[in-house]
Amino acid sequence: MCNLVIRPVWAACALALLTGAAAAQTELKLATFGPPTSYFYVDTVLPWAEAVSKDSGGTITIKHYGGGVLGHAGNMYDTVLNGAADIAWALQGTVPNKFVKSSVVELPFAYDAAEPGAVALWRVVASGLAASDYDQVKLLAVTTWPGGSLASREKQMGKLEDFKGMKIAVSGRLRADVVTALGGVPVNIPVDQIYQAIGKGVVDGFLGSITAMRQFKYNEVSRHWLKLEVVGAGAMLIMNKTRFDGLPARAKEAIEKHSGEALSRALGKSNDAEEKRAWAFLDQQIKQGRNAPIQPLPPAEVTRWQKAVQPVIDSWAQRTPNGKAVYEGYLAAVKSAKSGK
């Protein structure tokens, strides 16, 4: 029929062709739970989505659904598994008994900067040591959080004795184990609900990365800050496997091109930059009298804290399948990444 010269029919055919072309482009939903202006979305995740969409040759477009529209911090993994979102920014530590090998990044004193920490995690997964953690999803990138901090609403901290009996908000089992080993009382609360928990006095403070402070405004409810690198944590950009497998080859190629170790490194760099901004921001808050001076972990205390948390490392290595090899492999990968390899 499209060979006929009757104009109404020709117009209908043209419209059908255009409609078919438009329909060929698949929209992928990218879900995040933090404020849409969060630094790593703006710095890295959204530019990644734009680059992938552009290089897909018009086969896909990635649309961002931020601010928890499609899920909160505690259920982003399930949001991808059930197809409510095609791609999501998620935290491994919020999924019980799943990312047991990747939780190596949560072990005390495992790394001290996000870039080498993230690159090392990607390499441990890519090597096969932790690949089984991601068997239900398509893994696009991983990252780690730098700038460990212990924030308190009312109590200044500087030694182990100050920590005893404090109710501390954490995300994940290992951070809870660390808090217990240090003498505190852990309370598992998703990162996007910690502000309310501290503000209402449900907990006395939180243990985590300073990089979350400006996103979730923890400084408004936590006056005292202890600077330490005793804990870490991971995050991941994941995709529904069935959705990925059903994409055109051009779309898959675009996703693979912009993902992996390079994206993991970029996410790590973004986190390291935010750590510096966050401590600088807190310094300004201190000068304005809104927060107490930042306390570093005194050198005399470091050895005591390391000794207190060593059982957490030992227990993890024993109960995690191939745990000793994963731990040693991760530390070696961190060292390699730090050396520029």
C-alpha positions as CSV (number, residue, x, y, z in Angstrom):
1,M,0.0,0.0,0.0
2,C,2.9,2.4,0.7
3,N,3.8,2.3,-3.0
4,L,0.5,4.0,-3.9
5,V,0.6,7.7,-4.8
6,I,-2.8,8.6,-3.2
7,R,-1.7,11.3,-0.8
8,P,-3.9,10.4,2.2
9,V,-2.6,6.9,2.1
10,W,1.0,8.0,1.6
11,A,0.6,10.3,4.6
12,A,-0.7,7.5,6.7
13,C,2.2,5.3,5.7
14,A,4.7,8.0,6.6
15,L,3.0,8.4,10.0
16,A,3.2,4.7,10.6
17,L,6.9,4.6,9.7
18,L,7.6,7.5,12.1
19,T,5.6,5.9,14.8
20,G,7.4,2.6,14.3
21,A,10.8,4.4,14.6
22,A,9.7,6.1,17.8
23,A,8.5,2.9,19.2
24,A,11.8,1.2,18.5
25,Q,13.5,3.5,21.1
26,T,13.2,1.9,24.5
27,E,13.0,4.0,27.7
28,L,15.0,2.6,30.6
29,K,14.1,3.8,34.0
30,L,17.0,4.7,36.2
31,A,16.0,4.9,39.9
32,T,17.9,6.7,42.7
33,F,16.9,7.4,46.3
34,G,18.9,10.5,47.3
35,P,18.2,14.1,46.4
36,P,18.3,14.5,42.6
37,T,21.1,17.0,43.0
38,S,23.4,14.6,44.9
39,Y,26.9,15.1,43.8
40,F,27.6,11.6,42.4
41,Y,24.4,11.7,40.4
42,V,25.3,15.0,38.8
43,D,29.0,14.3,38.5
44,T,28.9,10.7,37.2
45,V,25.6,8.8,37.1
46,L,23.6,11.2,34.9
47,P,26.5,11.9,32.5
48,W,26.8,8.1,32.2
49,A,23.1,7.8,31.3
50,E,23.4,10.6,28.7
51,A,26.6,9.0,27.2
52,V,24.9,5.6,27.0
53,S,21.7,7.0,25.4
54,K,23.8,8.9,22.8
55,D,26.0,6.0,21.9
56,S,23.0,3.6,21.6
57,G,22.2,4.9,18.1
58,G,18.7,5.9,19.2
59,T,17.8,2.4,20.4
60,I,17.4,3.5,24.1
61,T,17.0,6.5,26.3
62,I,17.7,6.4,30.0
63,K,15.3,8.5,32.1
64,H,16.2,9.4,35.7
65,Y,13.6,8.9,38.5
66,G,15.3,10.5,41.5
67,G,14.4,11.4,45.0
68,G,13.0,7.9,45.9
69,V,10.2,8.0,43.4
70,L,10.7,4.3,42.5
71,G,12.2,3.1,45.8
72,H,14.0,4.0,48.9
73,A,17.5,3.2,50.1
74,G,16.4,-0.1,51.7
75,N,14.7,-1.6,48.7
76,M,16.5,-0.5,45.5
77,Y,17.9,-4.0,44.8
78,D,14.3,-5.4,44.9
79,T,13.2,-2.5,42.7
80,V,15.5,-3.8,40.0
81,L,14.7,-7.5,40.5
82,N,10.9,-7.0,40.2
83,G,11.3,-4.7,37.2
84,A,9.8,-1.5,38.8
85,A,13.1,0.1,37.7
86,D,15.4,-1.1,34.9
87,I,18.6,0.4,36.4
88,A,19.2,1.5,40.0
89,W,21.7,3.0,42.4
90,A,21.7,0.6,45.4
91,L,23.7,-0.1,48.5
92,Q,25.0,-3.7,49.0
93,G,24.7,-3.4,52.8
94,T,21.0,-3.0,52.7
95,V,20.4,-6.5,51.2
96,P,20.7,-9.2,54.0
97,N,22.8,-12.2,53.2
98,K,23.4,-11.5,49.6
99,F,26.5,-9.4,49.0
100,V,28.5,-11.3,51.6
101,K,31.8,-11.2,49.6
102,S,31.5,-7.6,48.5
103,S,31.0,-6.7,52.1
104,V,34.8,-7.0,52.4
105,V,34.8,-3.2,51.8
106,E,32.9,-2.7,55.1
107,L,35.7,-4.4,57.1
108,P,37.6,-2.1,59.4
109,F,40.6,-0.2,57.9
110,A,40.3,-1.9,54.5
111,Y,40.9,1.2,52.5
112,D,41.4,5.0,53.1
113,A,40.2,6.5,49.8
114,A,37.3,5.8,47.5
115,E,39.0,5.6,44.2
116,P,41.4,2.7,45.0
117,G,38.6,1.2,47.1
118,A,36.2,1.2,44.2
119,V,38.6,0.0,41.6
120,A,39.7,-2.8,43.9
121,L,36.1,-3.9,44.5
122,W,35.4,-4.0,40.8
123,R,38.6,-6.1,40.2
124,V,37.7,-8.6,43.0
125,V,34.3,-9.0,41.4
126,A,35.7,-9.3,37.8
127,S,38.3,-11.8,38.9
128,G,35.5,-14.1,40.1
129,L,36.3,-13.9,43.8
130,A,33.0,-12.0,44.4
131,A,31.1,-12.5,41.2
132,S,28.5,-14.7,42.8
133,D,27.2,-11.7,44.7
134,Y,25.8,-10.3,41.5
135,D,24.4,-13.4,39.8
136,Q,20.8,-12.0,39.8
137,V,21.6,-8.6,38.2
138,K,23.7,-7.0,35.5
139,L,26.4,-5.2,37.3
140,L,27.4,-1.9,35.7
141,A,29.7,-0.3,38.3
142,V,30.6,-0.3,42.0
143,T,32.0,2.3,44.3
144,T,33.1,2.7,47.9
145,W,32.6,5.5,50.4
146,P,35.5,7.4,52.0
147,G,35.8,9.7,54.9
148,G,34.7,7.6,57.8
149,S,33.0,9.5,60.6
150,L,31.2,9.0,63.9
151,A,28.7,11.7,64.5
152,S,26.9,12.4,67.8
153,R,24.0,14.6,68.6
154,E,25.2,15.6,72.1
155,K,28.4,13.7,73.2
156,Q,31.9,14.4,72.2
157,M,34.0,11.3,71.4
158,G,37.7,10.6,71.3
159,K,38.3,7.3,73.0
160,L,36.7,3.9,73.3
161,E,35.1,4.6,76.7
162,D,33.2,7.5,75.2
163,F,31.5,5.1,72.8
164,K,30.2,2.7,75.4
165,G,26.4,2.3,75.4
166,M,25.8,4.8,72.6
167,K,22.9,3.9,70.3
168,I,24.5,4.3,66.8
169,A,22.6,4.2,63.5
170,V,24.3,1.9,60.9
171,S,23.5,0.3,57.6
172,G,24.3,-3.4,57.3
173,R,25.5,-6.2,59.5
174,L,29.2,-5.4,59.5
175,R,28.9,-1.9,60.6
176,A,26.6,-3.2,63.3
177,D,29.3,-5.7,64.3
178,V,31.9,-2.9,64.4
179,V,29.7,-0.8,66.7
180,T,29.2,-3.7,69.0
181,A,32.9,-4.5,69.1
182,L,33.6,-0.8,70.0
183,G,31.1,-1.0,72.9
184,G,28.1,0.8,71.3
185,V,24.6,-0.4,70.5
186,P,23.9,-0.6,66.7
187,V,20.5,0.3,65.2
188,N,20.1,-0.6,61.6
189,I,18.5,2.3,59.8
190,P,18.6,3.1,56.0
191,V,20.8,6.1,55.2
192,D,17.9,8.2,54.1
193,Q,16.1,7.8,57.4
194,I,19.0,8.6,59.8
195,Y,18.3,12.3,60.0
196,Q,14.9,11.7,61.5
197,A,16.2,9.0,63.8
198,I,18.9,11.3,65.3
199,G,16.6,14.3,65.4
200,K,13.9,12.4,67.3
201,G,16.5,10.9,69.7
202,V,15.9,7.3,68.5
203,V,19.7,7.0,68.2
204,D,22.6,9.1,69.6
205,G,24.5,9.3,66.3
206,F,25.6,7.4,63.3
207,L,28.7,5.6,61.9
208,G,29.4,6.1,58.3
209,S,30.9,8.2,55.5
210,I,31.1,12.0,55.7
211,T,30.0,12.0,52.0
212,A,26.4,11.5,53.1
213,M,26.4,14.5,55.3
214,R,25.5,17.2,52.9
215,Q,23.0,15.1,51.0
216,F,21.0,14.2,54.1
217,K,21.9,17.2,56.2
218,Y,23.2,15.2,59.2
219,N,25.1,18.3,60.4
220,E,21.7,19.8,61.4
221,V,21.1,17.1,64.0
222,S,24.7,16.0,64.9
223,R,26.9,18.6,66.6
224,H,30.0,16.4,67.4
225,W,32.1,14.6,64.7
226,L,34.9,12.2,65.2
227,K,37.1,11.7,62.1
228,L,38.2,8.1,61.5
229,E,38.6,5.5,58.7
230,V,37.4,2.5,60.8
231,V,34.6,1.5,58.4
232,G,33.8,1.6,54.7
233,A,30.8,0.7,52.6
234,G,29.9,0.0,49.0
235,A,27.4,1.0,46.4
236,M,26.5,-0.3,43.0
237,L,24.8,0.6,39.7
238,I,22.8,-2.4,38.7
239,M,20.4,-3.4,35.9
240,N,17.7,-6.0,35.5
241,K,19.3,-8.9,33.7
242,T,16.2,-9.8,31.6
243,R,15.9,-6.2,30.5
244,F,19.5,-6.0,29.5
245,D,19.4,-9.3,27.7
246,G,16.4,-8.1,25.6
247,L,18.1,-5.0,24.4
248,P,19.4,-4.5,20.8
249,A,23.1,-5.2,20.3
250,R,23.8,-1.5,19.8
251,A,22.3,-0.6,23.2
252,K,24.2,-3.4,25.0
253,E,27.5,-2.2,23.4
254,A,26.8,1.3,24.6
255,I,26.1,0.2,28.1
256,E,29.2,-2.0,28.2
257,K,31.4,0.7,26.7
258,H,30.6,3.2,29.5
259,S,30.4,0.9,32.5
260,G,32.8,-1.4,34.4
261,E,36.1,-0.4,35.9
262,A,36.2,3.0,34.3
263,L,32.8,4.0,35.7
264,S,33.8,2.5,39.1
265,R,36.9,4.7,39.1
266,A,34.9,7.8,38.2
267,L,32.5,7.1,41.0
268,G,35.3,6.7,43.4
269,K,36.9,10.0,42.3
270,S,33.6,11.7,42.7
271,N,33.3,10.4,46.3
272,D,36.8,11.5,47.2
273,A,36.1,15.0,45.9
274,E,32.9,15.2,48.0
275,E,34.8,14.0,51.1
276,K,37.0,17.1,50.8
277,R,34.0,19.4,50.2
278,A,32.1,17.8,53.1
279,W,34.9,18.4,55.7
280,A,35.4,21.9,54.3
281,F,31.6,22.6,54.7
282,L,31.7,21.3,58.3
283,D,34.6,23.6,59.0
284,Q,32.5,26.5,58.0
285,Q,29.7,25.3,60.2
286,I,32.1,25.1,63.1
287,K,33.3,28.7,62.5
288,Q,29.6,29.8,62.6
289,G,29.2,28.0,65.9
290,R,26.8,25.4,64.6
291,N,29.0,22.4,65.2
292,A,31.7,21.5,67.7
293,P,35.3,21.2,66.4
294,I,36.1,18.1,64.4
295,Q,38.0,15.5,66.4
296,P,40.5,13.2,64.7
297,L,41.0,9.8,66.2
298,P,44.0,10.3,68.5
299,P,47.0,8.3,67.5
300,A,47.1,6.6,70.9
301,E,43.6,5.4,70.3
302,V,44.1,4.0,66.8
303,T,45.8,0.8,68.1
304,R,43.1,0.3,70.7
305,W,40.4,0.6,68.0
306,Q,42.2,-1.7,65.6
307,K,42.6,-4.4,68.4
308,A,38.9,-4.0,69.3
309,V,37.6,-4.6,65.8
310,Q,40.0,-7.4,64.7
311,P,37.5,-10.1,65.8
312,V,35.1,-8.6,63.3
313,I,37.6,-9.2,60.5
314,D,38.4,-12.7,61.7
315,S,34.8,-13.7,62.1
316,W,34.0,-12.4,58.6
317,A,36.8,-14.4,57.0
318,Q,35.7,-17.5,58.7
319,R,32.0,-17.4,57.9
320,T,32.3,-16.0,54.3
321,P,32.9,-18.6,51.5
322,N,36.5,-18.3,50.5
323,G,36.7,-15.3,52.9
324,K,40.4,-15.3,53.5
325,A,41.2,-15.2,49.8
326,V,38.6,-12.5,49.2
327,Y,40.0,-10.4,52.0
328,E,43.6,-10.8,51.0
329,G,42.7,-10.3,47.3
330,Y,40.9,-7.1,48.1
331,L,43.7,-5.7,50.2
332,A,46.2,-6.5,47.3
333,A,43.9,-4.9,44.8
334,V,43.6,-1.7,46.9
335,K,47.4,-1.6,47.1
336,S,47.7,-2.1,43.3
337,A,45.1,0.6,42.6
338,K,46.9,3.1,44.9
339,S,50.1,2.5,43.1
340,G,48.4,3.5,39.8
341,K,48.3,0.0,38.3
